[in-house]
């Protein structure tokens, strides 16, 4: 991944420079209004967000953060190209 390495990448506890919201156990009916609310709050609008899935369940939180960060950077690049 093309993301900056954070202190503590060896697996020790680390604080991320951005907020990460990890959701687990919600139904789609519960999830839609929750995500709408998260998007409207100033404090959480820019947070990295993820659902726990079978695919990512075994990832470390650092790996998940790095994947989300890379996806966010890729999206920003695409949006800049579209302008």
Beta strands, then each sheet from edge to edge (+ up, - down):
strand 1: 20-23
strand 2: 48-51
sheet 1: 1+ 2+
end
